[in-house]
């Protein structure tokens, strides 16, 4: 059913007010009017509706300003929940977050990597159900599931466009199938884009800022957020910095490009480089497998932190390459912050942060106009899963008209909300 312009405008207004309340943590109606440009009467009416819907609660009085103390409002954390599911090549992470984006439950497990999707997705669905039950979350308050993964994808129909981890996943409708299993809307998205928006929702960046995210798990991805919205491009496969060329004469990548960053700086690249150094490989007892090389990467990173010169050299070389990518991101999008997110930054994140910051300070085009900060994610290793859940909150509550027109599929209707 088509949405009338008047109703669409109303949804947009509600979304704007909700987002300002989320960002401010606690605020007054007068402050909401100043922040949004809406009239006091409109703010009062919208806030009254939000309170009636249970999304917002009054939380006492603000500091005196010379008159009657103003009543403060904030989001009601228990009003709504969402689920984030991160499908990685060798692991699956599931989180449940409340309306503020705070994680209330988490689980992770291995084993889905080499399963066909017909077996893997029912397993994921059962784990989601179990986690919701364990957390005692009212299922009627769950808005949906944010399913995040790597590689090219078609968000509009919810399919993966990569033959990884196996050929059976190529073109498979992962979002519709998971939605059928759970009876909940499922939104498919890129892990790096999800990690980027999670920083915004949890207040780690300024509301109107333009910032980038470098996400490193088994591969390397990127995302850019402009004033609270992910930059999508024409097909929502943007800012794939793991597949920019850093060597135009380099080897061909499975993506079709040559000399891709991921093949020089990613975790699997470091493990390969370490295995070519017999003394280091023996010293660290490296024994990589196709689905377990992140464990070996963590050993290299830990050795680098402990001062092993060869391991440190490998990690710093990787960080230098990522610094080049960060400079490219800064030059293309004029960002003010770059967030480092993902499990592969968990062990040697301080080394990566320092080296990338050096490259950005030295080489960014706009460095004389404004600094670019390189910071760790507030969401740590679970940044993508938390971000996936946050994308559902944002899509359902604050974006009446997403710029790319992509919405979660509604189970049982085949329509977009």
Steps between C-alpha positions, in 0.01 A plus 500: 500500500637843408584737783334842480733804492343631821553171685853468360577849627366402841721192511800709405424750776466223759825349379681831525382559856587146605848531355568827682380348828725198439799721430443729799436209742265728700354829378210740545225596260647850470838355404331267250333797332834682477681193362238406240362838394146377570246708689442448868146384428621237252765376742247471781262301278770265367648439845151428635454238224840345569424476871161341422679246277740421782807605300582800719471563874525806721797486738479793737601864476797672345722758667329833581538766227331790675147371461310180560734198466442321172377142490753267334417212270708206382460177307339212685764226457255213553248632247650321200777253422680381192735215412834519320645195327853510360580220258876471469699244306573294810267623771157644570432767763146582615409792726177646636492875565242727660364824355812695601727250324628353827586131472280288728594151379765333285604162368747373242573165343700343221400247242292695250788576265502176307129423533267556207263791570203259524660357815679807633205741509267272704788462749535880517123535548499251787786686669313830465188349657704352785674831568172694510358244741808507724491881511125491578431750223135550407493379139221746421749782561763364259505719188704264285840355420800668343695233311849622411770337293788561264535528127266645238130459567161607371331659799176560313423129464720377785751285311876452519695550179815314604588128482637510853539305712373255235338524156161414651477844662529688169162652419331327793210705648637505854279780634164362378586148618605616847189718518284197422671297773465768765175672404682834531609762246864451396720774357818394318797733514875528472698432819718811467202729435325349802806550721518862387140587584527333841747769605246770416209342684702451817619860499869437432507764225344843462146487354579711192849367432633322193710204604638180361540148633766245413369157590733200523389147576606226257504769230513879483200723436403861537204724565429874502223671698379852420282669763373168630437326166722242332635604163361233267595574141285360220471142628601518869840346422702813571829574678641149451850614589624142531477487122671822400827446315818580687712329231384544140739221401388269780338160480141464390248485783193273495295821488638571150728789596880479534727588792215524753576635847350193668757274334785703653365612838219263599529230767541216249774697322692542828468130576635413154787743548578353842496146362766610251725583799586153639650617828201721581251232396673245721537739791128580495395142418298620202284235335233681298189333363253634244244597763728569798765744389366776728641301791841507334464871425425561870822319590698725268329810642564389858866437420523848344357650819752302704791645301586220257684699228394287203135488608505872571641569155218302338228678696651845440526427128133402498413816693698712254297360211181570693631851559516549123137387477402737783662788312305404188176490701580841651578650161186366333251577778667775708430315825585637842532162676597146401379220727688169515251218557487122487653199674835521320576832671435346842855389582735742322259791466735745669772431242256542211355816649840666549634416153179592317484829691856578392414444133182706523680788675775499242313453176131598522408764242298720740737465798562878514126566522402247764650199679382144439483288814559125486315333789400148612137393477290528814345164406822298479497164328119493480476831309342345189238296687403795721493724195270257321253523786534878503423519127166336573427753776595787272306367203183435698501802731683796354520469121163553340657508155841328478709658227559174317138387520598169656286370783477167683260248349182463704432134567170385354434810288785527251476877539731763637379695801 
